[in-house]
Amino acid sequence: MSDHRNDVEELEAKSATAARLFDIRRIIGGLFVVYGITVTIAGITASDADLEKAQDININLWTGLGMLALGLFFLVWLKLRPTAPPAPTTPATATTPATSATPGTPPAPPAPPAE
Protein backbone atom coordinates (compact mmCIF):
# COMPACT_ATOMS: atom_id res chain seq x y z
CA MET A 1 0.00 0.00 0.00
CA SER A 2 2.89 2.31 0.78
CA ASP A 3 4.37 1.79 -2.70
CA HIS A 4 1.05 2.69 -4.29
CA ARG A 5 0.83 5.89 -2.25
CA ASN A 6 4.39 6.86 -3.24
CA ASP A 7 3.56 6.25 -6.89
CA VAL A 8 0.46 8.44 -6.64
CA GLU A 9 2.37 11.24 -4.90
CA GLU A 10 5.09 11.07 -7.56
CA LEU A 11 2.52 11.30 -10.38
CA GLU A 12 0.82 14.27 -8.67
CA ALA A 13 4.16 16.09 -8.45
CA LYS A 14 4.84 15.44 -12.15
CA SER A 15 1.34 16.64 -13.03
CA ALA A 16 1.83 19.88 -11.10
CA THR A 17 5.16 20.44 -12.87
CA ALA A 18 3.54 19.86 -16.27
CA ALA A 19 0.73 22.29 -15.40
CA ARG A 20 3.23 25.02 -14.55
CA LEU A 21 5.26 24.27 -17.68
CA PHE A 22 2.25 24.68 -19.99
CA ASP A 23 0.78 27.73 -18.27
CA ILE A 24 -1.18 29.69 -20.88
CA ARG A 25 0.62 32.91 -19.94
CA ARG A 26 3.93 31.36 -20.96
CA ILE A 27 2.56 30.28 -24.34
CA ILE A 28 0.82 33.59 -25.11
CA GLY A 29 3.75 35.67 -23.89
CA GLY A 30 6.28 33.65 -25.85
CA LEU A 31 4.27 33.84 -29.07
CA PHE A 32 3.73 37.59 -28.75
CA VAL A 33 7.43 38.17 -28.11
CA VAL A 34 8.48 36.07 -31.13
CA TYR A 35 5.90 37.68 -33.44
CA GLY A 36 6.66 41.12 -31.99
CA ILE A 37 10.35 40.75 -32.80
CA THR A 38 9.50 39.64 -36.33
CA VAL A 39 7.08 42.50 -36.98
CA THR A 40 9.42 45.05 -35.37
CA ILE A 41 12.25 43.97 -37.69
CA ALA A 42 9.87 44.32 -40.62
CA GLY A 43 9.04 47.83 -39.41
CA ILE A 44 12.68 48.83 -38.99
CA THR A 45 13.51 47.64 -42.50
CA ALA A 46 10.42 49.20 -44.12
CA SER A 47 11.00 50.99 -47.42
CA ASP A 48 9.74 54.43 -48.36
CA ALA A 49 7.12 52.82 -50.60
CA ASP A 50 5.78 50.83 -47.64
CA LEU A 51 5.56 53.95 -45.52
CA GLU A 52 3.83 55.87 -48.33
CA LYS A 53 1.15 53.16 -48.56
CA ALA A 54 0.42 53.63 -44.86
CA GLN A 55 0.30 57.46 -45.00
CA ASP A 56 3.81 57.77 -43.50
CA ILE A 57 2.95 55.78 -40.38
CA ASN A 58 5.23 52.84 -39.71
CA ILE A 59 2.47 50.39 -38.80
CA ASN A 60 4.77 47.38 -38.58
CA LEU A 61 7.09 49.14 -36.15
CA TRP A 62 4.31 50.30 -33.84
CA THR A 63 2.45 46.99 -33.99
CA GLY A 64 5.67 45.06 -33.33
CA LEU A 65 6.52 47.21 -30.33
CA GLY A 66 2.99 46.76 -28.97
CA MET A 67 3.23 43.00 -29.42
CA LEU A 68 6.62 42.97 -27.68
CA ALA A 69 5.21 44.97 -24.76
CA LEU A 70 2.21 42.65 -24.42
CA GLY A 71 4.37 39.51 -24.60
CA LEU A 72 6.78 40.86 -22.01
CA PHE A 73 3.81 41.77 -19.80
CA PHE A 74 2.60 38.16 -19.87
CA LEU A 75 6.07 36.80 -19.12
CA VAL A 76 6.65 39.23 -16.24
CA TRP A 77 3.19 38.38 -14.88
CA LEU A 78 4.13 34.69 -15.00
CA LYS A 79 7.40 35.41 -13.18
CA LEU A 80 5.78 37.55 -10.46
CA ARG A 81 2.69 35.36 -9.91
CA PRO A 82 3.59 31.75 -10.73
CA THR A 83 0.95 29.05 -10.70
CA ALA A 84 0.54 27.71 -7.18
CA PRO A 85 1.08 23.98 -6.84
CA PRO A 86 -2.06 22.08 -5.93
CA ALA A 87 -2.54 21.27 -2.26
CA PRO A 88 -1.61 17.68 -1.43
CA THR A 89 -4.62 15.47 -0.99
CA THR A 90 -4.55 12.99 1.85
CA PRO A 91 -7.23 10.40 2.60
CA ALA A 92 -8.31 12.39 5.67
CA THR A 93 -8.90 15.58 3.65
CA ALA A 94 -10.35 13.96 0.54
CA THR A 95 -13.94 14.92 -0.17
CA THR A 96 -16.61 12.32 0.13
CA PRO A 97 -19.82 12.29 -1.90
CA ALA A 98 -21.82 13.34 1.18
CA THR A 99 -19.72 16.47 1.80
CA SER A 100 -18.93 17.56 -1.75
CA ALA A 101 -21.35 20.04 -3.24
CA THR A 102 -21.27 22.35 -6.17
CA PRO A 103 -20.87 26.04 -5.35
CA GLY A 104 -24.16 27.71 -4.57
CA THR A 105 -25.97 24.57 -3.42
CA PRO A 106 -26.55 23.71 0.23
CA PRO A 107 -24.73 20.70 1.67
CA ALA A 108 -26.55 17.38 2.00
CA PRO A 109 -28.39 16.86 5.30
CA PRO A 110 -26.77 14.48 7.81
CA ALA A 111 -27.83 10.85 7.83
CA PRO A 112 -30.51 9.90 10.37
CA PRO A 113 -29.26 8.05 13.47
CA ALA A 114 -29.42 4.26 13.35
CA GLU A 115 -31.88 2.58 15.71
KETI-196461 format. One record per atom (N, C-alpha, C, O, CB): x, y, z; atom name. Coordinates in steps of 0.001 Angstrom, whole numbers, plus 500000, padded with zeros to 6 digits. Glycine has a CB too. Layout:
<atoms>
<<X Y Z> "CA">
...
</atoms>
This chain:
<atoms>
<<500826 498812 500000> "N">
<<500000 500000 500000> "CA">
<<500870 501251 500000> "C">
<<500529 502255 499375> "O">
<<499060 499999 501205> "CB">
<<501984 501183 500699> "N">
<<502892 502312 500775> "CA">
<<503492 502623 499399> "C">
<<503657 503789 499040> "O">
<<504003 502029 501793> "CB">
<<503812 501584 498640> "N">
<<504372 501790 497305> "CA">
<<503367 502488 496396> "C">
<<503720 503367 495610> "O">
<<504800 500452 496689> "CB">
<<502103 502076 496522> "N">
<<501053 502690 495706> "CA">
<<500920 504176 496042> "C">
<<500791 505013 495149> "O">
<<499702 501966 495922> "CB">
<<500953 504492 497327> "N">
<<500830 505889 497749> "CA">
<<502003 506707 497228> "C">
<<501816 507839 496783> "O">
<<500751 505990 499284> "CB">
<<503211 506148 497276> "N">
<<504386 506855 496763> "CA">
<<504267 507097 495266> "C">
<<504631 508162 494766> "O">
<<505661 506066 497066> "CB">
<<503752 506091 494552> "N">
<<503557 506250 493107> "CA">
<<502558 507368 492803> "C">
<<502771 508169 491893> "O">
<<503073 504928 492485> "CB">
<<501478 507417 493563> "N">
<<500458 508441 493364> "CA">
<<501033 509823 493663> "C">
<<500796 510767 492910> "O">
<<499228 508165 494255> "CB">
<<501783 509950 494748> "N">
<<502375 511242 495098> "CA">
<<503376 511690 494031> "C">
<<503459 512876 493713> "O">
<<503064 511162 496472> "CB">
<<504130 510744 493484> "N">
<<505094 511070 492436> "CA">
<<504380 511558 491167> "C">
<<504813 512522 490536> "O">
<<505970 509843 492117> "CB">
<<503282 510882 490801> "N">
<<502516 511300 489623> "CA">
<<501874 512672 489830> "C">
<<501805 513468 488893> "O">
<<501435 510263 489297> "CB">
<<501401 512958 491051> "N">
<<500821 514267 491335> "CA">
<<501867 515363 491208> "C">
<<501573 516445 490699> "O">
<<500205 514288 492732> "CB">
<<503086 515093 491666> "N">
<<504161 516090 491553> "CA">
<<504501 516338 490089> "C">
<<504716 517483 489691> "O">
<<505421 515628 492323> "CB">
<<504553 515274 489276> "N">
<<504838 515437 487851> "CA">
<<503718 516208 487159> "C">
<<503976 517025 486275> "O">
<<505031 514068 487181> "CB">
<<502478 515948 487561> "N">
<<501340 516640 486967> "CA">
<<501388 518130 487288> "C">
<<501106 518961 486424> "O">
<<500022 516031 487464> "CB">
<<501743 518472 488526> "N">
<<501835 519884 488902> "CA">
<<502948 520567 488121> "C">
<<502799 521719 487712> "O">
<<502078 520031 490418> "CB">
<<504059 519875 487911> "N">
<<505160 520443 487134> "CA">
<<504734 520672 485692> "C">
<<505059 521706 485109> "O">
<<506391 519524 487185> "CB">
<<504015 519724 485111> "N">
<<503539 519865 483733> "CA">
<<502541 521016 483622> "C">
<<502535 521735 482623> "O">
<<502894 518552 483248> "CB">
<<501702 521192 484637> "N">
<<500729 522285 484601> "CA">
<<501436 523634 484626> "C">
<<501024 524561 483928> "O">
<<499749 522177 485784> "CB">
<<502491 523754 485418> "N">
<<503232 525016 485450> "CA">
<<504005 525235 484154> "C">
<<504155 526370 483702> "O">
<<504193 525040 486642> "CB">
<<504494 524154 483557> "N">
<<505262 524266 482318> "CA">
<<504385 524771 481170> "C">
<<504839 525571 480353> "O">
<<505883 522911 481953> "CB">
<<503148 524314 481103> "N">
<<502251 524678 480006> "CA">
<<501229 525727 480439> "C">
<<500088 525720 479977> "O">
<<501531 523437 479482> "CB">
<<501641 526620 481319> "N">
<<500776 527726 481727> "CA">
<<500479 528583 480495> "C">
<<501382 528880 479713> "O">
<<501442 528583 482865> "CB">
<<499237 528972 480326> "N">
<<498818 529688 479121> "CA">
<<499523 531037 478994> "C">
<<499718 531535 477885> "O">
<<497305 529892 479129> "CB">
<<499905 531628 480124> "N">
<<500616 532908 480060> "CA">
<<501982 532743 479409> "C">
<<502445 533636 478700> "O">
<<500772 533506 481463> "CB">
<<502625 531613 479644> "N">
<<503935 531362 479041> "CA">
<<503791 531213 477525> "C">
<<504606 531739 476767> "O">
<<504587 530093 479652> "CB">
<<502773 530509 477095> "N">
<<502563 530279 475661> "CA">
<<502200 531582 474959> "C">
<<502780 531915 473926> "O">
<<501456 529226 475435> "CB">
<<501240 532322 475517> "N">
<<500819 533585 474893> "CA">
<<501964 534586 474901> "C">
<<502229 535232 473888> "O">
<<499590 534176 475622> "CB">
<<502641 534719 476029> "N">
<<503748 535666 476114> "CA">
<<504867 535333 475156> "C">
<<505416 536221 474504> "O">
<<504283 535710 477512> "CB">
<<505210 534059 475065> "N">
<<506277 533649 474148> "CA">
<<505924 533910 472695> "C">
<<506757 534389 471926> "O">
<<506589 532184 474335> "CB">
<<504691 533596 472316> "N">
<<504274 533837 470928> "CA">
<<504260 535328 470599> "C">
<<504711 535728 469526> "O">
<<502885 533237 470679> "CB">
<<503747 536152 471510> "N">
<<503727 537587 471248> "CA">
<<505133 538163 471149> "C">
<<505380 539052 470333> "O">
<<502949 538307 472335> "CB">
<<506060 537668 471971> "N">
<<507434 538169 471891> "CA">
<<508064 537779 470554> "C">
<<508702 538608 469905> "O">
<<508283 537623 473064> "CB">
<<507887 536520 470140> "N">
<<508480 536075 468871> "CA">
<<507875 536846 467697> "C">
<<508604 537340 466836> "O">
<<508268 534551 468676> "CB">
<<506544 536951 467660> "N">
<<505905 537681 466562> "CA">
<<506224 539173 466646> "C">
<<506373 539830 465616> "O">
<<504379 537463 466585> "CB">
<<506330 539710 467850> "N">
<<506662 541117 468009> "CA">
<<508048 541439 467479> "C">
<<508253 542473 466843> "O">
<<506565 541510 469458> "CB">
<<509003 540546 467745> "N">
<<510353 540750 467201> "CA">
<<510325 540720 465680> "C">
<<510960 541545 465022> "O">
<<511326 539676 467736> "CB">
<<509585 539764 465127> "N">
<<509505 539640 463669> "CA">
<<508883 540884 463032> "C">
<<509406 541412 462051> "O">
<<508692 538399 463288> "CB">
<<507775 541344 463590> "N">
<<507085 542502 463016> "CA">
<<507892 543778 463244> "C">
<<507896 544664 462390> "O">
<<505675 542648 463626> "CB">
<<508574 543882 464382> "N">
<<509418 545055 464634> "CA">
<<510565 545119 463628> "C">
<<510883 546200 463131> "O">
<<509975 545023 466073> "CB">
<<511182 543997 463322> "N">
<<512248 543971 462314> "CA">
<<511699 544379 460953> "C">
<<512352 545099 460197> "O">
<<512890 542569 462232> "CB">
<<510485 543908 460651> "N">
<<509868 544319 459383> "CA">
<<509600 545817 459382> "C">
<<509692 546451 458331> "O">
<<508556 543544 459138> "CB">
<<509273 546394 460523> "N">
<<509040 547832 460594> "CA">
<<510316 548636 460499> "C">
<<510327 549719 459914> "O">
<<508331 548175 461865> "CB">
<<511399 548116 461070> "N">
<<512680 548827 461007> "CA">
<<513213 548845 459575> "C">
<<513812 549827 459137> "O">
<<513712 548173 461952> "CB">
<<512989 547757 458860> "N">
<<513513 547643 457496> "CA">
<<512500 548067 456433> "C">
<<512667 547743 455257> "O">
<<513952 546220 457233> "CB">
<<511451 548788 456838> "N">
<<510416 549198 455880> "CA">
<<510984 550201 454871> "C">
<<511791 551064 455214> "O">
<<509203 549815 456623> "CB">
<<510546 550064 453638> "N">
<<511005 550987 452583> "CA">
<<510115 552229 452553> "C">
<<509078 552284 453214> "O">
<<510999 550286 451189> "CB">
<<510536 553208 451785> "N">
<<509737 554429 451639> "CA">
<<508402 554138 450965> "C">
<<507404 554796 451261> "O">
<<510509 555480 450835> "CB">
<<508373 553172 450072> "N">
<<507118 552815 449395> "CA">
<<506137 552215 450400> "C">
<<504936 552478 450334> "O">
<<507382 551815 448233> "CB">
<<506651 551406 451331> "N">
<<505779 550826 452362> "CA">
<<505208 551911 453261> "C">
<<504029 551878 453611> "O">
<<506548 549794 453205> "CB">
<<506035 552863 453630> "N">
<<505557 553953 454480> "CA">
<<504549 554835 453757> "C">
<<503599 555323 454369> "O">
<<506725 554796 454959> "CB">
<<504752 555043 452450> "N">
<<503828 555866 451675> "CA">
<<502450 555205 451589> "C">
<<501426 555888 451613> "O">
<<504389 556115 450264> "CB">
<<502432 553864 451488> "N">
<<501150 553158 451437> "CA">
<<500366 553318 452738> "C">
<<499136 553266 452734> "O">
<<501377 551676 451146> "CB">
<<501070 553510 453840> "N">
<<500418 553631 455144> "CA">
<<500368 555074 455620> "C">
<<500315 555314 456826> "O">
<<501138 552776 456172> "CB">
<<500383 556037 454714> "N">
<<500300 557463 455004> "CA">
<<501401 557902 455977> "C">
<<501147 558647 456923> "O">
<<498923 557803 455578> "CB">
<<502610 557432 455730> "N">
<<503815 557768 456496> "CA">
<<503746 557375 457973> "C">
<<504382 558000 458821> "O">
<<504072 559239 456395> "CB">
<<502976 556346 458265> "N">
<<502950 555777 459622> "CA">
<<503561 554384 459529> "C">
<<503112 553552 458740> "O">
<<501472 555725 460219> "CB">
<<504563 554141 460320> "N">
<<505235 552843 460286> "CA">
<<504419 551848 461122> "C">
<<504714 551613 462294> "O">
<<506709 552955 460822> "CB">
<<503401 551277 460500> "N">
<<502468 550389 461197> "CA">
<<503175 549154 461744> "C">
<<502911 548733 462870> "O">
<<501338 549967 460261> "CB">
<<504064 548579 460960> "N">
<<504770 547381 461423> "CA">
<<505606 547672 462661> "C">
<<505652 546854 463580> "O">
<<505663 546827 460312> "CB">
<<506254 548801 462700> "N">
<<507086 549137 463852> "CA">
<<506236 549301 465107> "C">
<<506556 548743 466157> "O">
<<507883 550419 463582> "CB">
<<505164 550058 464999> "N">
<<504310 550298 466164> "CA">
<<503585 549029 466612> "C">
<<503454 548777 467810> "O">
<<503293 551389 465851> "CB">
<<503118 548241 465661> "N">
<<502453 546987 466013> "CA">
<<503441 546023 466649> "C">
<<503107 545356 467628> "O">
<<501808 546347 464774> "CB">
<<504644 545937 466113> "N">
<<505667 545058 466673> "CA">
<<506049 545457 468084> "C">
<<506211 544598 468952> "O">
<<506894 545060 465795> "CB">
<<506195 546755 468321> "N">
<<506522 547211 469673> "CA">
<<505380 546926 470653> "C">
<<505617 546558 471804> "O">
<<506840 548710 469663> "CB">
<<504143 547099 470185> "N">
<<502993 546761 471029> "CA">
<<502939 545277 471353> "C">
<<502640 544888 472482> "O">
<<501702 547182 470349> "CB">
<<503231 544449 470351> "N">
<<503233 543001 470583> "CA">
<<504360 542612 471540> "C">
<<504174 541749 472398> "O">
<<503380 542239 469247> "CB">
<<505512 543234 471399> "N">
<<506619 542973 472323> "CA">
<<506239 543360 473750> "C">
<<506513 542617 474692> "O">
<<507880 543741 471883> "CB">
<<505613 544515 473908> "N">
<<505214 544972 475239> "CA">
<<504199 544008 475854> "C">
<<504307 543663 477031> "O">
<<504625 546398 475167> "CB">
<<503218 543573 475066> "N">
<<502212 542649 475582> "CA">
<<502832 541301 475947> "C">
<<502510 540738 476993> "O">
<<501098 542453 474554> "CB">
<<503709 540784 475103> "N">
<<504367 539515 475397> "CA">
<<505225 539595 476643> "C">
<<505225 538679 477466> "O">
<<505213 539081 474226> "CB">
<<505961 540698 476784> "N">
<<506780 540864 477994> "CA">
<<505908 541019 479233> "C">
<<506277 540557 480313> "O">
<<507706 542082 477853> "CB">
<<504754 541666 479087> "N">
<<503812 541770 480204> "CA">
<<503387 540385 480683> "C">
<<503396 540118 481885> "O">
<<502576 542592 479794> "CB">
<<503017 539506 479760> "N">
<<502596 538164 480133> "CA">
<<503731 537397 480809> "C">
<<503498 536693 481791> "O">
<<502105 537404 478903> "CB">
<<504943 537522 480303> "N">
<<506070 536796 480880> "CA">
<<506451 537341 482257> "C">
<<506807 536572 483150> "O">
<<507270 536865 479945> "CB">
<<506379 538656 482435> "N">
<<506648 539230 483757> "CA">
<<505557 538826 484740> "C">
<<505843 538531 485900> "O">
<<506750 540768 483676> "CB">
<<504308 538811 484282> "N">
<<503194 538380 485120> "CA">
<<503415 536935 485570> "C">
<<503180 536603 486732> "O">
<<501851 538516 484359> "CB">
<<503860 536092 484666> "N">
<<504130 534694 485003> "CA">
<<505243 534599 486038> "C">
<<505180 533777 486952> "O">
<<504506 533896 483744> "CB">
<<506262 535440 485894> "N">
<<507396 535408 486822> "CA">
<<506988 535908 488207> "C">
<<507400 535339 489218> "O">
<<508557 536257 486278> "CB">
<<506177 536970 488257> "N">
<<505779 537545 489538> "CA">
<<504703 536740 490255> "C">
<<504700 536669 491484> "O">
<<505292 538944 489330> "CB">
<<503794 536135 489505> "N">
<<502690 535361 490094> "CA">
<<502648 533965 489485> "C">
<<501765 533674 488678> "O">
<<501333 536082 489878> "CB">
<<503590 533094 489860> "N">
<<503586 531750 489269> "CA">
<<502363 530945 489722> "C">
<<501721 531264 490723> "O">
<<504878 530999 489644> "CB">
<<502070 529921 488975> "N">
<<500954 529049 489303> "CA">
<<501262 528321 490599> "C">
<<502324 527715 490739> "O">
<<500673 528046 488158> "CB">
<<500342 528377 491539> "N">
<<500537 527707 492820> "CA">
<<500380 526206 492635> "C">
<<499475 525761 491929> "O">
<<499541 528234 493880> "CB">
<<501246 525424 493259> "N">
<<501083 523981 493157> "CA">
<<499817 523556 493887> "C">
<<499434 524177 494879> "O">
<<502313 523247 493728> "CB">
<<499172 522513 493410> "N">
<<497942 522077 494073> "CA">
<<498250 521562 495470> "C">
<<499321 521009 495723> "O">
<<497232 520989 493247> "CB">
<<497293 521752 496370> "N">
<<497462 521274 497740> "CA">
<<497470 519751 497746> "C">
<<496677 519126 497042> "O">
<<496340 521820 498662> "CB">
<<498354 519151 498530> "N">
<<498392 517684 498565> "CA">
<<497099 517135 499160> "C">
<<496579 517655 500147> "O">
<<499609 517187 499381> "CB">
<<496606 516099 498553> "N">
<<495375 515470 499006> "CA">
<<495727 514225 499795> "C">
<<496411 513330 499298> "O">
<<494446 515127 497816> "CB">
<<495256 514178 501019> "N">
<<495449 512991 501847> "CA">
<<494099 512334 502050> "C">
<<493073 512990 501873> "O">
<<496111 513346 503215> "CB">
<<494063 511063 502416> "N">
<<492772 510402 502604> "CA">
<<491898 511098 503639> "C">
<<490673 511062 503519> "O">
<<492986 508967 503013> "CB">
<<492484 511727 504646> "N">
<<491688 512391 505670> "CA">
<<491045 513666 505142> "C">
<<489983 514057 505627> "O">
<<492549 512707 506879> "CB">
<<491659 514326 504162> "N">
<<491102 515577 503649> "CA">
<<490379 515395 502324> "C">
<<489855 516363 501772> "O">
<<492197 516598 503487> "CB">
<<490341 514187 501810> "N">
<<489651 513955 500539> "CA">
<<488156 514159 500735> "C">
<<487614 513839 501793> "O">
<<489943 512527 499995> "CB">
<<487497 514688 499724> "N">
<<486062 514923 499829> "CA">
<<485313 513633 499584> "C">
<<485708 512807 498761> "O">
<<485607 516005 498841> "CB">
<<484251 513482 500297> "N">
<<483388 512316 500130> "CA">
<<482134 512773 499413> "C">
<<481840 513968 499405> "O">
<<483043 511646 501505> "CB">
<<481388 511863 498810> "N">
<<480181 512285 498096> "CA">
<<479185 513007 498990> "C">
<<478440 513856 498501> "O">
<<479515 511092 497469> "CB">
<<479143 512698 500293> "N">
<<478181 513345 501178> "CA">
<<478570 514791 501468> "C">
<<477695 515620 501716> "O">
<<478062 512567 502481> "CB">
<<479867 515113 501441> "N">
<<480282 516470 501797> "CA">
<<480585 517332 500593> "C">
<<480670 518553 500726> "O">
<<481485 516421 502682> "CB">
<<480751 516739 499418> "N">
<<481071 517563 498254> "CA">
<<479785 518116 497661> "C">
<<478801 517397 497485> "O">
<<481858 516749 497193> "CB">
<<479815 519389 497362> "N">
<<478651 520036 496761> "CA">
<<479152 521064 495764> "C">
<<480250 521602 495901> "O">
<<477736 520698 497844> "CB">
<<478353 521320 494789> "N">
<<478732 522352 493832> "CA">
<<478533 523708 494476> "C">
<<477689 523846 495361> "O">
<<477911 522237 492523> "CB">
<<479287 524714 494059> "N">
<<479129 526043 494645> "CA">
<<477720 526565 494439> "C">
<<477149 526462 493353> "O">
<<480140 527016 494046> "CB">
<<477168 527132 495517> "N">
<<475840 527706 495427> "CA">
<<474733 526764 495851> "C">
<<473577 527180 495926> "O">
<<475591 528156 494047> "CB">
<<475048 525503 496132> "N">
<<474026 524571 496582> "CA">
<<474289 524229 498041> "C">
<<475445 524145 498456> "O">
<<474006 523288 495703> "CB">
<<473242 524033 498817> "N">
<<473454 523712 500228> "CA">
<<474008 522296 500379> "C">
<<473781 521442 499521> "O">
<<472138 523859 501020> "CB">
<<474732 522051 501464> "N">
<<475271 520701 501666> "CA">
<<474156 519710 501954> "C">
<<473058 520103 502348> "O">
<<476291 520691 502812> "CB">
<<474433 518437 501760> "N">
<<473452 517382 501999> "CA">
<<473173 517289 503495> "C">
<<474076 517493 504306> "O">
<<473952 516015 501443> "CB">
<<471933 516983 503867> "N">
<<471612 516860 505302> "CA">
<<472304 515628 505888> "C">
<<472589 514676 505161> "O">
<<470067 516767 505520> "CB">
<<472574 515638 507190> "N">
<<473233 514476 507806> "CA">
<<472329 513255 507783> "C">
<<471105 513370 507718> "O">
<<473642 514793 509249> "CB">
<<472943 512098 507838> "N">
<<472170 510853 507830> "CA">
<<471447 510685 509149> "C">
<<471966 511079 510193> "O">
<<473080 509639 507564> "CB">
<<470240 510100 509120> "N">
<<469493 509902 510371> "CA">
<<470209 508886 511243> "C">
<<470892 508000 510728> "O">
<<468041 509437 510086> "CB">
<<470062 509003 512571> "N">
<<470739 508054 513466> "CA">
<<470145 506656 513311> "C">
<<468952 506489 513059> "O">
<<470629 508519 514938> "CB">
<<471018 505659 513470> "N">
<<470583 504259 513354> "CA">
<<469903 503835 514637> "C">
<<470331 504231 515721> "O">
<<471779 503322 513041> "CB">
<<468849 503037 514537> "N">
<<468121 502583 515710> "CA">
<<468537 501225 516133> "C">
<<468013 500696 517113> "O">
<<466666 502595 515460> "CB">
</atoms>
